[in-house]
Amino acid sequence: MDSIAAQDQNKSALNFSRPSEGLLFLHLSGNWKLDRALPSAEEFQKESDKGPPVTQVAFDAEHLGEWDSGLLTFIIKITNLCAQKNITINNDGLPQGARRLLKLAFTVPERKGADTKTVRPSIIFRTGDVTLNFWHSILETLNFLGETSCAFMKMFTGKAQFRASDLLSAIEECGVKALPIVSLISILVGLILAFVGSIQLRMFGAQIYIADLVGIAMARAMGAIMAGIIMAGRTGASYAARIGTMQVNEEIDALRTAGISPMEFLVLPRILALALMMPLLALYADLMGILGGMLVGVAGFDISLREYYNETKTALTLTNIGIGVFSAFIFGILIALSGCLRGMQCGRSASAVGDATTSAVVTGIVSIIVATAIITVLCNTLGI
């Protein structure tokens, strides 16, 4: 023991002694810290394997200096080795702080289900879960629509709380800034309609009716639909992402705390902006689509500009244009509602913002298709 006491305290050392049969003493001396070369548990294993069988292990920390988690890691490894060999271990010789930490480490219960395999729920459970989620989604949507209606009622009475600058900013975002992408897509749609129609019309020598096909299709449905799909992917996703980010940053909670309704301050100006701009974007998309069809008719089928213009003018009626404008107005409301709804339903994590954005785009496009089907059936029923 005197030799142990004489060792340099700046070094960690491990020595063994066998004071009696079956008892193995581990003498710890020096500083047992992670920044030093600590003895390994293999030394203990080699010592316990040689000589008489070991039935009990004890520690002597009289000459132990400073220590940290390096000592605890060593003791845990020794404890695990002793458990494998059915050797009793006595920690009374360790410092009191080390004993408390070891007791805490070994008394923490294992998390239930950590080693269990994932069990796939039954189809009945999954069906019920989907049904409940669908029902909750319907209730949230109805609640959102009710709050939006109340916000519009307050706006008509002049009591709605939103800034005119926010409305103008939203109009600029979904109006002028959307013209380039609407122009490109609408011209391409007009080109496609003209090429597809020409395949059948040229069989009868009726290429002049390309102007009728493109003009009526764009004005009545395709202009509003394509503008709506573009705005659902551009503006609807933007609404969901912005409001969702505000939800994550607890800015919406701050608005409610300040006595400001998020429906009036955030949702109302966005719905107004998109409802006002969508009819104008649809008219612009109609014009771009007709120009795209004109390019095909004039360049590919020897139709003069005057002929194409006169045929388009004859084919188009205010009824066709009115149906397209009305459809675009409905699409604008649906896109804004979808984006704002998903943004308000967003969770409190970054991934939830992405999920809300994706859901807003899907909901907006599906709403546009369903609304188009309903409007088409109504128009056919009314004979217009």
LOKELUM-948707 format. One record per atom (N, C-alpha, C): residue in one letter; x, y, z. Coordinates in pm, whole numbers, padded with zeros to 5 digits, always signed. Example, Ala and Ser with C-alpha at 12.3 -4.5 7.8 and 13.67 -1.06 7.14 Angstrom:
A+01319-00569+00780A+01230-00450+00780A+01320-00330+00780S+01285-00225+00708S+01367-00106+00714S+01290+00003+00787
! end
This chain:
M+00081-00120+00000M+00000+00000+00000M+00085+00125+00000D+00202+00116+00063D+00290+00233+00064D+00336+00265-00077S+00359+00162-00157S+00402+00188-00295S+00293+00258-00375I+00170+00224-00341I+00059+00290-00410I+00052+00436-00371A+00070+00464-00246A+00062+00603-00199A+00172+00688-00256A+00282+00626-00292A+00395+00704-00343A+00383+00736-00491Q+00285+00681-00558Q+00272+00708-00701Q+00236+00854-00726D+00270+00897-00849D+00241+01036-00890D+00090+01057-00898Q+00040+01156-00825Q-00103+01182-00824Q-00154+01234-00956N-00067+01281-01045N-00110+01330-01175N-00139+01217-01273K-00108+01094-01236K-00133+00979-01322K-00238+00890-01259S-00315+00824-01345S-00415+00729-01295S-00352+00590-01297A-00376+00516-01192A-00315+00383-01181A-00416+00286-01123L-00401+00159-01160L-00486+00052-01113L-00398-00063-01068N-00414-00105-00942N-00338-00217-00887N-00435-00316-00824F-00389-00440-00815F-00472-00547-00763F-00407-00613-00642S-00489-00664-00555S-00441-00744-00442S-00549-00845-00404R-00504-00957-00344R-00596-01063-00303R-00575-01090-00154P-00637-01012-00066P-00617-01031+00078P-00672-01163+00131S-00770-01220+00062S-00825-01348+00105S-00872-01424-00017E-00902-01549+00003E-00942-01634-00109E-01077-01589-00163G-01084-01571-00294G-01206-01530-00361G-01231-01381-00363L-01150-01301-00292L-01168-01156-00287L-01059-01087-00368L-01101-01000-00459L-01008-00923-00541L-01028-00775-00514F-00920-00709-00467F-00923-00566-00439F-00869-00490-00558L-00938-00384-00599L-00892-00292-00703L-00851-00162-00635H-00721-00131-00640H-00667-00011-00575H-00659+00100-00681L-00736+00206-00662L-00740+00319-00754L-00659+00433-00697S-00568+00487-00778S-00485+00598-00732S-00463+00696-00846G-00426+00817-00812G-00402+00921-00912G-00533+00987-00955N-00524+01061-01064N-00639+01135-01117N-00704+01055-01229W-00830+01018-01208W-00905+00941-01308W-00996+01037-01385K-00942+01096-01492K-01014+01193-01572K-01003+01156-01720L-01098+01203-01798L-01105+01164-01939L-00986+01214-02020D-00921+01321-01974D-00808+01374-02051D-00678+01299-02021R-00684+01188-01949R-00565+01110-01917R-00583+00967-01969A-00472+00897-01979A-00476+00758-02024A-00524+00670-01909L-00649+00633-01911L-00708+00557-01803L-00686+00407-01824P-00671+00331-01717P-00663+00185-01730P-00791+00130-01792S-00780+00017-01859S-00895-00043-01925S-00951-00157-01842A-01074-00192-01873A-01139-00303-01803A-01076-00437-01838E-00999-00442-01948E-00933-00567-01985E-00829-00609-01881E-00766-00514-01814E-00670-00547-01708E-00739-00622-01595F-00858-00576-01560F-00934-00646-01456F-00972-00786-01501Q-01012-00799-01628Q-01053-00929-01678Q-00937-01028-01676K-00819-00982-01715K-00703-01070-01713K-00667-01110-01570E-00674-01014-01478E-00640-01044-01338E-00740-01141-01275S-00869-01124-01309S-00971-01212-01250S-00966-01353-01307D-00913-01367-01431D-00907-01498-01494D-00791-01583-01443K-00688-01519-01389K-00573-01596-01343K-00583-01616-01191G-00523-01722-01145G-00525-01752-01002G-00656-01815-00960P-00682-01816-00830P-00805-01877-00778P-00927-01801-00829P-01041-01870-00838P-01164-01804-00885P-01202-01687-00794V-01249-01580-00856V-01289-01459-00783V-01439-01463-00761T-01480-01444-00639T-01624-01441-00606T-01672-01305-00562Q-01578-01217-00525Q-01617-01084-00479Q-01511-00983-00520V-01555-00864-00559V-01466-00754-00598V-01496-00634-00511A-01390-00569-00463A-01404-00449-00381A-01307-00344-00431F-01329-00220-00389F-01248-00108-00436F-01180-00040-00317D-01060+00012-00346D-00986+00092-00250D-00952+00224-00318A-01020+00333-00277A-01000+00465-00339A-00935+00562-00241E-00856+00511-00147E-00794+00597-00046E-00697+00696-00110H-00627+00651-00213H-00528+00737-00278H-00580+00793-00411L-00709+00791-00428L-00769+00845-00551L-00769+00997-00546G-00726+01060-00655G-00724+01207-00662G-00853+01259-00726E-00838+01346-00825E-00953+01400-00895E-01010+01295-00991W-01143+01301-01011W-01206+01205-01101W-01327+01271-01168D-01366+01213-01281D-01483+01260-01353D-01556+01139-01411S-01626+01156-01520S-01704+01046-01576S-01618+00932-01628G-01486+00956-01644G-01397+00847-01684G-01395+00737-01579L-01394+00774-01451L-01398+00675-01342L-01531+00601-01345L-01640+00672-01363L-01772+00608-01364L-01785+00510-01480T-01732+00548-01595T-01736+00457-01710T-01658+00329-01681F-01542+00343-01617F-01461+00225-01582F-01536+00135-01484I-01597+00195-01382I-01669+00116-01281I-01788+00044-01345I-01858+00111-01437I-01973+00048-01503I-01927-00073-01585K-01814-00060-01654K-01762-00173-01731K-01725-00289-01638I-01663-00258-01524I-01628-00362-01427I-01756-00429-01375T-01858-00348-01349T-01985-00402-01299T-02048-00496-01400N-02045-00460-01526N-02101-00546-01630N-02025-00676-01643L-01889-00670-01633L-01808-00792-01640L-01839-00883-01521C-01854-00823-01403C-01885-00903-01284C-02023-00968-01295A-02116-00897-01356A-02250-00954-01372A-02247-01075-01466Q-02161-01070-01567Q-02148-01183-01659Q-02087-01305-01591K-01999-01283-01495K-01929-01393-01428K-01989-01428-01292N-02103-01368-01259N-02168-01393-01129N-02075-01360-01011I-02006-01247-01023I-01914-01202-00918I-01983-01089-00842T-01982-01097-00713T-02040-00992-00629T-01947-00871-00625I-02002-00752-00638I-01920-00630-00638I-01962-00542-00521N-01863-00486-00453N-01885-00400-00336N-01828-00262-00367N-01917-00161-00371N-01876-00025-00406N-01851+00063-00284D-01845+00004-00164D-01830+00086-00043D-01699+00163-00040G-01597+00112-00108G-01467+00180-00106G-01457+00297-00200L-01556+00321-00281L-01554+00433-00376L-01596+00562-00307P-01562+00678-00365P-01606+00806-00307P-01759+00812-00302Q-01810+00887-00207Q-01953+00893-00188Q-02026+00949-00311G-01966+01051-00375G-02027+01109-00495G-02035+01008-00608A-01929+00927-00624A-01930+00825-00729A-02037+00720-00701R-02054+00683-00573R-02156+00584-00539R-02296+00636-00571R-02321+00763-00543R-02453+00820-00572R-02481+00823-00723L-02379+00862-00800L-02397+00867-00945L-02418+00728-01004L-02344+00629-00951L-02361+00493-01000L-02500+00439-00965K-02546+00473-00846K-02679+00429-00805K-02786+00490-00897L-02766+00617-00930L-02860+00685-01019L-02858+00623-01158A-02738+00590-01205A-02724+00533-01339A-02791+00397-01351F-02783+00318-01245F-02837+00182-01252F-02983+00174-01209T-03036+00283-01155T-03177+00278-01114T-03270+00343-01214V-03216+00406-01320V-03302+00465-01423V-03370+00351-01499P-03502+00345-01500P-03569+00232-01566P-03558+00242-01718E-03554+00129-01780E-03548+00125-01925E-03681+00169-01983R-03675+00248-02088R-03798+00298-02150R-03879+00182-02205K-04006+00180-02171K-04092+00072-02214K-04108+00075-02366G-04096-00042-02423G-04113-00055-02567G-03991-00019-02647A-03874+00004-02579A-03754+00043-02653A-03706-00069-02742D-03719-00193-02696D-03669-00307-02772D-03779-00382-02845T-03901-00334-02834T-04010-00405-02899T-04015-00368-03047K-04064-00458-03126K-04076-00434-03269K-04204-00354-03296T-04198-00276-03404T-04314-00196-03442T-04425-00287-03495V-04541-00275-03436V-04654-00357-03477V-04745-00271-03563R-04774-00319-03682R-04859-00244-03773R-05003-00250-03724P-05069-00134-03710P-05209-00135-03663P-05298-00211-03760S-05406-00262-03709S-05501-00334-03792S-05575-00239-03885I-05637-00296-03987I-05708-00213-04085I-05828-00143-04021I-05888-00208-03920I-06001-00143-03851I-05953-00020-03775F-05836-00035-03708F-05781+00080-03634F-05745+00193-03729R-05681+00160-03841R-05642+00263-03937R-05763+00331-03999T-05867+00250-04029T-05989+00309-04085T-06055+00405-03986G-06061+00364-03860G-06117+00453-03758G-06035+00579-03740D-05901+00565-03744D-05815+00682-03728D-05834+00780-03843V-05842+00727-03966V-05865+00814-04083V-06001+00882-04074T-06101+00808-04028T-06235+00865-04016T-06239+00978-03914L-06174+00955-03798L-06172+01060-03695L-06097+01183-03744N-05983+01162-03811N-05907+01276-03863N-05988+01353-03967F-06061+01279-04051F-06143+01345-04152F-06255+01427-04086W-06315+01371-03983W-06422+01442-03912W-06369+01567-03843H-06252+01556-03779H-06192+01673-03714H-06155+01779-03818S-06108+01734-03934S-06075+01830-04041S-06198+01904-04088I-06311+01834-04098I-06435+01900-04139I-06477+02005-04036L-06467+01968-03908L-06505+02063-03804L-06414+02186-03805E-06283+02165-03823E-06190+02278-03829E-06220+02367-03950T-06252+02304-04062T-06284+02381-04183T-06410+02464-04163L-06514+02403-04104L-06638+02477-04079L-06614+02593-03982N-06532+02567-03880N-06501+02675-03785N-06426+02789-03854F-06331+02752-03944F-06255+02853-04017F-06347+02934-04108L-06439+02867-04176L-06532+02937-04265L-06623+03030-04186G-06665+02984-04067G-06748+03070-03984G-06675+03195-03939E-06550+03179-03896E-06472+03295-03854E-06445+03388-03972T-06421+03331-04090T-06399+03415-04209T-06525+03494-04244S-06641+03430-04232S-06767+03501-04260S-06789+03615-04162C-06756+03590-04036C-06769+03698-03936C-06674+03813-03968A-06553+03779-04015A-06457+03884-04050A-06508+03969-04167F-06572+03903-04267F-06628+03978-04379F-06745+04066-04334M-06825+04016-04241M-06934+04097-04189M-06881+04221-04118K-06774+04204-04043K-06713+04320-03978K-06656+04417-04079M-06601+04363-04190M-06545+04452-04293M-06656+04536-04356F-06772+04476-04382F-06882+04550-04443F-06937+04657-04349T-06922+04637-04219T-06966+04738-04123T-06854+04834-04084G-06734+04816-04144G-06622+04905-04118G-06550+04881-03987K-06565+04761-03928K-06503+04733-03799K-06388+04633-03809A-06356+04586-03928A-06249+04488-03943A-06113+04553-03917Q-06024+04477-03849Q-05891+04527-03813Q-05786+04473-03909F-05761+04547-04017F-05649+04514-04105F-05601+04642-04171R-05476+04640-04214R-05415+04760-04270R-05434+04763-04421A-05460+04879-04472A-05476+04895-04617A-05346+04862-04690S-05234+04890-04625S-05104+04859-04688S-05086+04709-04708D-05138+04628-04613D-05130+04483-04630D-05214+04438-04748L-05331+04498-04766L-05416+04462-04880L-05349+04499-05012L-05290+04618-05018L-05221+04661-05141L-05101+04572-05171S-05029+04535-05066S-04914+04446-05086S-04958+04309-05137A-05067+04256-05083A-05119+04127-05129A-05168+04137-05273I-05232+04248-05310I-05277+04267-05448I-05159+04270-05544E-05053+04339-05505E-04934+04343-05590E-04872+04204-05605E-04868+04129-05495E-04805+03998-05500E-04880+03900-05589C-05013+03900-05579C-05090+03803-05658C-05142+03863-05788G-05104+03985-05818G-05149+04049-05942G-05035+04070-06039V-04967+04182-06025V-04862+04219-06121V-04748+04119-06122K-04706+04071-06005K-04592+03979-05998K-04624+03842-06056A-04752+03811-06075A-04789+03681-06130A-04803+03683-06281L-04795+03800-06344L-04817+03810-06488L-04716+03729-06572P-04587+03731-06540P-04493+03654-06626P-04525+03506-06635I-04548+03440-06523I-04575+03297-06527I-04711+03267-06589V-04809+03353-06564V-04941+03335-06627V-04931+03352-06778S-04850+03447-06823S-04832+03469-06967S-04771+03345-07033L-04665+03292-06973L-04598+03178-07033L-04690+03056-07041I-04755+03022-06931I-04840+02904-06929I-04960+02920-07022S-05020+03037-07023S-05139+03058-07106S-05106+03050-07254I-04996+03108-07296I-04956+03099-07438I-04933+02954-07477L-04866+02877-07390L-04840+02737-07420L-04970+02657-07425V-05065+02686-07336V-05194+02617-07340V-05268+02650-07470G-05263+02776-07512G-05325+02813-07640G-05262+02740-07757L-05129+02728-07755L-05060+02653-07860L-05104+02508-07861I-05113+02447-07744I-05151+02306-07734I-05292+02284-07785L-05385+02370-07742L-05524+02357-07788L-05533+02370-07940A-05458+02463-07996A-05463+02482-08142A-05407+02361-08215F-05296+02306-08167F-05238+02188-08233F-05329+02067-08220V-05386+02045-08101V-05474+01930-08082V-05600+01944-08167G-05658+02064-08170G-05778+02084-08252G-05751+02072-08400S-05635+02112-08445S-05604+02110-08588S-05596+01968-08642I-05565+01871-08556I-05554+01732-08603I-05687+01685-08661Q-05798+01720-08596Q-05930+01681-08646Q-05985+01780-08748L-05963+01909-08728L-06023+02009-08816L-05962+02006-08955R-05836+01972-08968R-05774+01969-09100R-05829+01854-09185M-05887+01752-09122M-05947+01642-09197M-06068+01688-09277F-06130+01797-09234F-06247+01850-09303F-06218+01983-09372G-06092+02023-09370G-06058+02152-09430G-06114+02269-09354A-06131+02253-09222A-06196+02357-09140A-06097+02416-09041Q-05974+02443-09088Q-05873+02496-08997Q-05910+02631-08940I-05998+02703-09007I-06036+02836-08959I-06104+02827-08822Y-06164+02710-08793Y-06234+02695-08666Y-06139+02670-08549I-06010+02669-08576I-05912+02669-08466I-05934+02792-08379A-05967+02903-08442A-05991+03027-08367A-06111+03010-08274D-06217+02944-08322D-06334+02921-08237D-06298+02831-08118L-06228+02721-08149L-06192+02626-08045L-06108+02690-07936V-06002+02758-07975V-05912+02819-07877V-05982+02931-07801G-06055+03016-07871G-06120+03130-07806G-06222+03087-07704I-06313+02995-07743I-06417+02952-07650I-06358+02874-07533A-06264+02784-07563A-06204+02703-07456A-06130+02791-07354M-06054+02887-07402M-05979+02972-07310M-06072+03062-07231A-06169+03125-07298A-06256+03222-07230A-06350+03153-07133R-06399+03036-07168R-06502+02971-07088R-06444+02893-06969A-06329+02831-06988A-06279+02743-06882A-06128+02747-06865M-06053+02723-06974M-05910+02696-06958M-05832+02815-06905G-05869+02936-06943G-05798+03052-06892G-05809+03062-06740A-05933+03049-06689A-05953+03057-06545A-05889+02938-06474I-05900+02818-06532I-05844+02699-06466I-05693+02707-06458M-05627+02742-06570M-05481+02748-06568M-05430+02859-06477A-05498+02974-06479A-05458+03081-06387A-05478+03037-06242G-05588+02964-06216G-05614+02916-06080G-05510+02817-06034I-05472+02722-06119I-05371+02623-06081I-05237+02691-06056I-05203+02788-06140I-05077+02861-06120I-05079+02934-05986M-05190+03000-05956M-05198+03076-05831M-05205+02984-05709A-05262+02864-05726A-05263+02770-05615A-05122+02726-05580G-05039+02701-05682G-04901+02661-05655G-04810+02776-05617R-04849+02896-05655R-04762+03012-05628R-04809+03089-05505T-04931+03139-05510T-04979+03226-05402T-05039+03147-05287G-05117+03042-05318G-05174+02961-05210G-05068+02900-05122A-04962+02848-05183A-04851+02793-05105A-04781+02901-05024S-04769+03020-05082S-04707+03131-05010S-04788+03170-04888Y-04920+03175-04902Y-05005+03208-04787Y-04986+03106-04675A-04989+02977-04712A-04975+02872-04611A-04839+02878-04543A-04734+02902-04620A-04600+02906-04562A-04582+03025-04468R-04632+03140-04508R-04615+03260-04425R-04696+03250-04296I-04822+03213-04308I-04904+03203-04187I-04855+03087-04100G-04812+02978-04163G-04758+02866-04086G-04632+02903-04011T-04545+02981-04074T-04424+03027-04006T-04459+03118-03889M-04558+03202-03906M-04604+03287-03796M-04662+03202-03682Q-04726+03092-03719Q-04777+03001-03616Q-04663+02937-03539V-04557+02897-03610V-04441+02837-03544V-04372+02937-03452N-04360+03060-03498N-04292+03164-03420N-04383+03228-03314E-04504+03176-03300E-04600+03223-03200E-04642+03367-03222E-04631+03415-03345E-04675+03551-03376E-04827+03560-03377I-04894+03454-03419I-05041+03454-03418I-05091+03458-03274D-05026+03384-03185D-05063+03390-03043D-05044+03531-02989A-04938+03597-03035A-04914+03734-02991A-05024+03828-03040L-05074+03807-03163L-05183+03889-03213L-05309+03871-03128R-05338+03745-03095R-05456+03720-03011R-05439+03783-02874T-05318+03775-02819T-05292+03835-02688T-05311+03986-02692A-05276+04047-02805A-05291+04192-02820A-05434+04233-02854G-05525+04136-02864G-05663+04167-02895G-05692+04187-03042I-05602+04139-03130I-05619+04153-03275I-05658+04017-03332S-05764+04013-03408S-05809+03887-03467S-05719+03848-03584P-05656+03730-03580P-05573+03687-03694P-05656+03672-03821M-05783+03636-03808M-05868+03622-03927M-05885+03755-03998E-05899+03861-03923E-05916+03993-03983E-05783+04052-04029F-05679+04032-03950F-05552+04096-03979F-05472+04022-04087L-05482+03889-04092L-05400+03810-04183L-05480+03750-04298V-05595+03690-04267V-05670+03614-04366V-05752+03705-04457L-05822+03801-04400L-05914+03885-04476L-05847+03958-04593P-05735+04030-04574P-05675+04099-04689P-05626+04005-04798R-05582+03884-04761R-05535+03789-04862R-05650+03735-04946I-05763+03707-04881I-05879+03660-04957I-05931+03770-05050L-05937+03892-05000L-05984+04004-05084L-05892+04025-05204A-05762+04020-05180A-05666+04044-05288A-05679+03939-05398L-05686+03813-05359L-05693+03707-05460L-05828+03704-05530A-05936+03735-05456A-06069+03739-05518A-06078+03853-05620L-06011+03964-05595L-06013+04077-05688L-05923+04055-05809M-05809+03991-05788M-05711+03976-05894M-05736+03858-05986M-05797+03753-05937M-05815+03633-06019M-05899+03659-06145P-06010+03733-06139P-06082+03761-06265P-05997+03836-06366L-05917+03931-06318L-05830+04005-06411L-05722+03915-06469L-05667+03826-06385L-05567+03732-06435L-05628+03635-06535A-05755+03596-06512A-05821+03506-06606A-05841+03574-06742L-05884+03699-06742L-05898+03772-06868L-05764+03784-06940Y-05659+03811-06863Y-05526+03820-06923Y-05483+03684-06978A-05514+03576-06905A-05480+03442-06952A-05558+03408-07079D-05683+03453-07086D-05761+03431-07209D-05692+03496-07328L-05651+03621-07309L-05586+03693-07419L-05457+03625-07461M-05375+03582-07364M-05249+03514-07398M-05274+03381-07468G-05378+03307-07424G-05409+03181-07489G-05455+03201-07632I-05537+03304-07655I-05582+03334-07791I-05464+03373-07879L-05369+03448-07823L-05249+03483-07900L-05168+03358-07934G-05159+03263-07838G-05087+03139-07867G-05154+03060-07978G-05289+03053-07976G-05359+02986-08085G-05343+03059-08217M-05337+03191-08210M-05317+03270-08332M-05181+03240-08395L-05081+03222-08314L-04949+03188-08368L-04953+03059-08448V-05023+02959-08392V-05033+02831-08463V-05116+02847-08590G-05230+02915-08583G-05316+02929-08699G-05251+03007-08811V-05184+03116-08775V-05124+03201-08878V-04998+03138-08936A-04913+03083-08848A-04786+03029-08896A-04798+02890-08954G-04894+02811-08906G-04900+02671-08951G-05009+02637-09048F-05112+02719-09058F-05226+02682-09141F-05268+02793-09237D-05181+02888-09260D-05204+02994-09359D-05334+03070-09336I-05367+03093-09210I-05483+03176-09177I-05433+03319-09155S-05494+03414-09217S-05448+03552-09200S-05488+03605-09063L-05419+03709-09019L-05450+03768-08890L-05593+03821-08885R-05638+03884-08997R-05773+03939-08998R-05878+03828-08989E-05854+03717-09062E-05948+03605-09057E-05956+03546-08917Y-05840+03528-08858Y-05837+03469-08723Y-05907+03562-08624Y-05881+03693-08637Y-05943+03790-08546Y-06095+03792-08563N-06142+03796-08686N-06287+03801-08710N-06355+03674-08661E-06291+03558-08682E-06352+03432-08639E-06358+03424-08486T-06252+03471-08420T-06252+03473-08274T-06358+03568-08221K-06370+03684-08285K-06469+03783-08243K-06611+03729-08259T-06632+03653-08367T-06764+03596-08389T-06796+03486-08288A-06697+03405-08255A-06718+03290-08167A-06739+03331-08022L-06665+03430-07979L-06672+03469-07838L-06798+03549-07809T-06858+03520-07697T-06974+03595-07650T-06949+03640-07507L-07030+03737-07464L-07017+03783-07326L-07052+03674-07227T-07136+03579-07268T-07170+03468-07179T-07048+03382-07150N-06972+03348-07255N-06852+03268-07236N-06751+03340-07148I-06732+03467-07177I-06636+03544-07098I-06684+03558-06954G-06815+03582-06936G-06870+03597-06802G-06856+03470-06719I-06876+03353-06781I-06858+03226-06709I-06714+03210-06663G-06620+03246-06750G-06479+03236-06713G-06442+03331-06600V-06494+03454-06605V-06463+03552-06501V-06525+03509-06368F-06649+03461-06374F-06714+03414-06251F-06638+03295-06192S-06596+03202-06277S-06519+03088-06230S-06389+03133-06164A-06323+03231-06227A-06197+03280-06171A-06219+03344-06035F-06328+03416-06019F-06361+03477-05889F-06377+03370-05782I-06450+03263-05813I-06468+03152-05718I-06334+03084-05690F-06253+03066-05795F-06123+03002-05775F-06034+03084-05682G-06039+03216-05697G-05957+03301-05612G-05994+03286-05465I-06124+03282-05436I-06168+03264-05297I-06125+03128-05244L-06142+03023-05327L-06107+02888-05282L-05956+02874-05257I-05875+02932-05344I-05729+02924-05327I-05685+02996-05200A-05738+03116-05179A-05702+03192-05060A-05748+03121-04933L-05869+03066-04936L-05919+02993-04819L-05833+02871-04790S-05794+02799-04895S-05712+02679-04876S-05576+02714-04816G-05511+02815-04872G-05379+02853-04821G-05385+02903-04678C-05482+02990-04648C-05491+03044-04512C-05534+02938-04412L-05625+02847-04454L-05671+02741-04365L-05555+02650-04326R-05477+02606-04423R-05364+02517-04393R-05257+02590-04311G-05242+02719-04335G-05146+02794-04254G-05190+02805-04110M-05319+02829-04086M-05371+02838-03950M-05369+02702-03880Q-05379+02592-03957Q-05375+02458-03900Q-05234+02406-03881C-05135+02484-03919C-04995+02439-03914C-04954+02408-03770G-04868+02307-03756G-04815+02270-03625G-04706+02366-03580R-04628+02322-03482R-04528+02408-03421R-04386+02368-03456S-04367+02305-03571S-04233+02263-03611S-04206+02307-03754A-04077+02302-03792A-04039+02342-03927A-04098+02247-04031S-04100+02117-04001S-04157+02022-04095S-04306+02045-04115A-04374+02094-04012A-04518+02120-04023A-04545+02231-04125V-04453+02325-04139V-04471+02432-04239V-04468+02373-04380G-04375+02280-04405G-04371+02214-04535G-04496+02132-04561D-04544+02062-04459D-04667+01984-04475D-04786+02074-04504A-04793+02189-04436A-04903+02282-04459A-04898+02339-04600T-04779+02369-04648T-04764+02423-04784T-04810+02321-04888T-04764+02197-04871T-04806+02091-04965T-04956+02071-04962S-05011+02067-04842S-05156+02047-04828S-05234+02162-04890A-05182+02284-04878A-05251+02400-04936A-05258+02390-05088V-05148+02349-05150V-05147+02336-05297V-05244+02228-05342V-05238+02112-05275V-05327+02002-05313V-05473+02040-05292T-05503+02100-05177T-05641+02140-05149T-05690+02244-05249G-05605+02339-05284G-05644+02443-05380G-05673+02385-05517I-05587+02296-05566I-05607+02240-05700I-05732+02150-05703V-05749+02068-05599V-05869+01984-05593V-05995+02070-05588S-05991+02179-05511S-06107+02268-05503S-06139+02329-05638I-06035+02363-05714I-06057+02421-05847I-06124+02321-05939I-06077+02198-05938I-06135+02096-06026I-06280+02068-05988V-06306+02054-05858V-06443+02028-05814V-06534+02145-05848A-06488+02267-05825A-06569+02385-05857A-06595+02394-06007T-06495+02359-06089T-06514+02361-06234T-06623+02262-06276A-06619+02143-06216A-06721+02043-06249A-06860+02092-06211I-06872+02153-06093I-07003+02202-06048I-07053+02314-06138I-06964+02408-06172I-07004+02521-06259I-07043+02470-06397T-06970+02372-06449T-07002+02317-06581T-07140+02251-06582V-07168+02174-06476V-07299+02109-06467V-07410+02213-06456L-07389+02315-06376L-07489+02421-06361L-07514+02493-06492C-07405+02525-06563C-07420+02595-06691C-07495+02508-06793N-07464+02378-06791N-07533+02288-06883N-07680+02276-06845T-07710+02275-06715T-07850+02267-06670T-07928+02392-06708L-07860+02508-06694L-07926+02634-06727L-07925+02665-06876G-07850+02587-06953G-07846+02608-07097G-07763+02726-07139I-07659+02757-07066I-07573+02872-07103I-07430+02824-07131
! end
